[in-house]
Amino acid sequence: MELASIGGTARGGVCRLALTDLDRRARDLVRCWLEQAGCAVRVDAIGNLFARRVGLDSSLPAVATGSHIDSQPTGGKFDGAYGVLAGLEVIRTLNDYRIETRAPVELCVWTNEEGSRFVPVMMGSGVYGGAFTLDHALSASDHDGVTVRQALNAIGYAGQAPAAVCDGAEAFGAYFEAHIEQGPVLEAAGAVIGVVTAALGQRWYDVTVTGQEAHAGPTPMELRRDALQATLRLVQAVDRIAREEAPHGRGTVGCMNVFPNSRNTIPGRVAFSVDLRHVDDAKLARMDEALHIAAGLLHHPGSIEVDLQEVVNFPATSFDASLVERVRRAAQAQNLANIDVVSGAGHDAVYTARVSPTAMIFVPCKGGISHNEIEDASPGDLEAGAQVLMQVVLETAGWQLRAR
Amino acid sequence: MELASIGGTARGGVCRLALTDLDRRARDLVRCWLEQAGCAVRVDAIGNLFARRVGLDSSLPAVATGSHIDSQPTGGKFDGAYGVLAGLEVIRTLNDYRIETRAPVELCVWTNEEGSRFVPVMMGSGVYGGAFTLDHALSASDHDGVTVRQALNAIGYAGQAPAAVCDGAEAFGAYFEAHIEQGPVLEAAGAVIGVVTAALGQRWYDVTVTGQEAHAGPTPMELRRDALQATLRLVQAVDRIAREEAPHGRGTVGCMNVFPNSRNTIPGRVAFSVDLRHVDDAKLARMDEALHIAAGLLHHPGSIEVDLQEVVNFPATSFDASLVERVRRAAQAQNLANIDVVSGAGHDAVYTARVSPTAMIFVPCKGGISHNEIEDASPGDLEAGAQVLMQVVLETAGWQLRAR
């Protein structure tokens, strides 16, 4: 709640965009807590923070956890922040119980996960995992033309450590990320822990359907080339295509603009977005094919014309099977109702998975609502997730009680 | 073409909004032409122009014709202007052939038919026919807060003559209006003359469908309350309802706005317009009922909620049967391919019909396209319409050649 007060909104949410002064204050606070917990904090060239609690064997790669503390413009208290603070609580608990781990334990605070101010999203972890270059990320600019490079300098978080594993940053022995689910599945199933086996692949498209603008009054139904009525079938196809690949298919038309958007004019053009997701790249390819077939069936040159452009193609991510199993066993060992789930959204863990064995732990959020100021989660569920995180970190790092 | 040069656009259209300085210049030009043709021009309190060519019997009510010369912002050369200039050509032809009519012939130029700058639309004829009061019309203001009263004074067209028949303006013995069809029916039928039997009634609605905004990724298909997917069925119903009342039913969703209109968010709310039209008020009432039933079927409190509000209810207009028959016979007498049609759009004639026997003559426009800078019509078709207008005016007014 103290962290949430930085950028806290009247409606109980958080507005803390990446690399703003509010982000600096949040980083300073978390950094202070981590240093008070005895960690050595370093900052890399994209502004990611890494707080290390030393292990008995400094030659072992770290067992890492973390998430992000930037938010959406109308975001909530828990998205990202929970994963960071759950990791802090693990470190404090290790201290409280005088536990020494064999491998170092490292807490990561990734830069600009949300992508609200700067794209690409999941920027810090993307550089770390090699999804794009450090230069590409540093050159991104916001609506006011401020670059990431300038913003990092302005808030004092342009660090010296290498940011990408391919440039010498340390790969982790394991990376665990605790996160609110941001969806309704756990709540619907009555589960406390989501054992995240994978993250959905995503394919995004821009579609334009063109007909003929005409007067709503004088134009009989049979002489119309109504772009909106034609579009409906394709929008319905997006829903059907996703349902045909249940349970892990998703199909969404989130954005639609009608032209000229006048009450008594038959629409001449409709532009809309399509977002298809699936955990299985082969099935996602099949959904892509079905979308192209549906678009092709609608396309009649000179009458109704359909233009379909892919704008994002992001493969599915399978998390590390043995770490996923470790999360599942930890939930079972604590008698926490758990189910296997997939992550429908992107997370920093999707990028760390490219260079380090990775798994995620989901806890429910109220009503499945996230990216919203009313985002909420129960203390009991958040504690359960932190307990599971604690157990998998201990088990993976190896541990013993410190001699008195 | 000379009139079209006032407000002419680079793309060949016309932008001559009501009561602007361009409208003044167009009025001045037409008024000059009418005075040169020997007419006495008077201006009424809403700025309508009436140009009278005297008849042999001044006690008879005038046989009137006309239309408007204001345009849409991206309008064409023919919408309205054709009816005014066809009437001017009739008057010039009467002069050329030294024809004396028994009843006076009057050319009307109605103020603000388009309604682009000031609402209500069909303002001048609406006041004339008593659809709304003179004060209501004079008090309407544009986006800059300029009222019709101020704009009329500014361009020097705030006249003294009474504007409404109920306030003492003269009712016509008959009113004929020639107009481009603004639809594709004549062209599709290969007809030159549309004998307009009626104008469609119109019922307009604002509809809002509310579901639940949620993330496109983490929300499985079966747990969604997607307002857009729900809306599709209602939009399709609008089309179906109109087709079930063929050939004179029309149903259009012209305007649609999706909220929050974000690519990876399931729409939580969709607002859209519905425009239903029919020439038969009983059938229009049946369409209204079908729309309410479709909306009711979609409405599930707490899941998908539908709000349906009627915003316009405009009854159908039947034109005067004997004048309509006169138009039909005139077309036949000149061997002009003709069909009976209904007017899908509103016209000044719809309001004159409230106080004077009225009929309309349609001629084709290219591709049925109107309210568009590329609006076009062939000289031959325009001439054919003027010939029919000449014949019905003569026949209705009574005539003889002037003694030399």
Contacts between the chains, C-beta under 8 A, distances in Angstrom:
chain1	res1	chain2	res2	distance
A	181	B	218	6.2
A	182	B	215	5.6
A	182	B	217	7.8
A	182	B	218	4.6
A	183	B	214	7.6
A	183	B	215	6.3
A	183	B	217	7.5
A	183	B	218	2.7
A	183	B	219	5.1
A	183	B	220	7.4
A	183	B	223	7.8
A	184	B	214	7.5
A	184	B	218	7.8
A	184	B	219	6.3
A	184	B	220	7.7
A	184	B	223	4.8
A	185	B	218	7.3
A	185	B	220	6.3
A	185	B	223	7.2
A	188	B	223	6.1
A	200	B	217	6.2
A	202	B	217	7.3
A	204	B	263	6.6
A	204	B	264	7.9
A	213	B	372	7.5
A	214	B	183	7.5
A	214	B	184	7.5
A	214	B	368	6.4
A	214	B	369	7.0
A	215	B	182	5.5
A	215	B	183	6.2
A	215	B	344	6.7
A	215	B	345	6.0
A	215	B	370	6.3
A	215	B	371	6.5
A	216	B	250	6.4
A	216	B	252	3.8
A	216	B	254	5.8
A	216	B	275	4.9
A	216	B	277	7.5
A	216	B	344	7.4
A	217	B	182	7.8
A	217	B	183	7.5
A	217	B	200	6.2
A	217	B	202	7.4
A	217	B	250	6.5
A	217	B	275	7.9
A	217	B	277	5.9
A	217	B	343	7.4
A	217	B	344	3.1
A	217	B	345	4.0
A	217	B	346	7.4
A	218	B	181	6.2
A	218	B	182	4.7
A	218	B	183	2.7
A	218	B	184	7.8
A	218	B	185	7.3
A	218	B	343	7.0
A	218	B	344	3.6
A	218	B	345	5.3
A	218	B	368	7.2
A	218	B	370	7.7
A	219	B	183	5.0
A	219	B	184	6.3
A	219	B	250	7.5
A	219	B	344	6.7
A	219	B	368	6.5
A	220	B	183	7.4
A	220	B	184	7.7
A	220	B	185	6.3
A	220	B	246	7.9
A	220	B	247	6.2
A	220	B	250	7.2
A	220	B	344	7.9
A	221	B	239	7.1
A	221	B	242	5.4
A	221	B	243	5.1
A	221	B	246	6.7
A	221	B	249	7.0
A	221	B	250	6.7
A	221	B	251	7.3
A	222	B	246	7.6
A	223	B	183	7.8
A	223	B	184	4.7
A	223	B	185	7.1
A	223	B	188	6.1
A	223	B	368	7.2
A	226	B	239	7.5
A	226	B	252	7.6
A	228	B	235	6.9
A	228	B	253	5.9
A	228	B	256	6.7
A	229	B	235	7.2
A	229	B	236	7.2
A	229	B	239	5.2
A	229	B	253	7.8
A	232	B	232	4.8
A	232	B	235	5.9
A	232	B	236	5.7
A	235	B	228	6.9
A	235	B	229	7.2
A	235	B	232	5.9
A	236	B	229	7.3
A	236	B	232	5.7
A	239	B	221	7.1
A	239	B	226	7.5
A	239	B	229	5.3
A	242	B	221	5.4
A	243	B	221	5.1
A	246	B	220	7.9
A	246	B	221	6.8
A	246	B	222	7.6
A	247	B	220	6.2
A	249	B	221	7.1
A	250	B	216	6.4
A	250	B	217	6.4
A	250	B	219	7.5
A	250	B	220	7.3
A	250	B	221	6.8
A	251	B	221	7.3
A	252	B	216	3.8
A	252	B	226	7.6
A	252	B	264	7.0
A	252	B	265	7.9
A	252	B	266	5.7
A	253	B	228	5.9
A	253	B	229	7.8
A	253	B	267	7.7
A	254	B	216	5.8
A	254	B	258	7.7
A	254	B	261	7.2
A	254	B	262	5.4
A	254	B	263	5.0
A	254	B	264	5.8
A	254	B	265	4.9
A	254	B	266	6.5
A	254	B	267	6.3
A	255	B	258	6.7
A	255	B	261	5.0
A	255	B	262	6.2
A	255	B	263	5.0
A	256	B	228	6.7
A	256	B	256	6.9
A	256	B	258	4.7
A	256	B	261	7.1
A	256	B	267	8.0
A	257	B	261	7.5
A	258	B	254	7.7
A	258	B	255	6.7
A	258	B	256	4.7
A	261	B	254	7.2
A	261	B	255	5.0
A	261	B	256	7.1
A	261	B	257	7.5
A	262	B	254	5.4
A	262	B	255	6.2
A	263	B	204	6.6
A	263	B	254	4.9
A	263	B	255	5.0
A	263	B	273	4.3
A	263	B	275	6.1
A	264	B	204	7.9
A	264	B	252	7.0
A	264	B	254	5.9
A	264	B	275	5.4
A	265	B	252	7.9
A	265	B	254	4.9
A	265	B	371	7.5
A	266	B	252	5.7
A	266	B	254	6.5
A	267	B	253	7.7
A	267	B	254	6.2
A	267	B	256	8.0
A	273	B	263	4.4
A	275	B	216	4.9
A	275	B	217	7.9
A	275	B	263	6.1
A	275	B	264	5.4
A	277	B	216	7.4
A	277	B	217	5.9
A	343	B	217	7.5
A	343	B	218	7.0
A	344	B	215	6.8
A	344	B	216	7.5
A	344	B	217	3.1
A	344	B	218	3.7
A	344	B	219	6.8
A	344	B	220	8.0
A	345	B	215	6.1
A	345	B	217	4.1
A	345	B	218	5.3
A	346	B	217	7.5
A	368	B	214	6.4
A	368	B	218	7.1
A	368	B	219	6.5
A	368	B	223	7.2
A	369	B	214	7.1
A	370	B	215	6.3
A	370	B	218	7.7
A	371	B	215	6.5
A	371	B	265	7.6
A	372	B	213	7.6
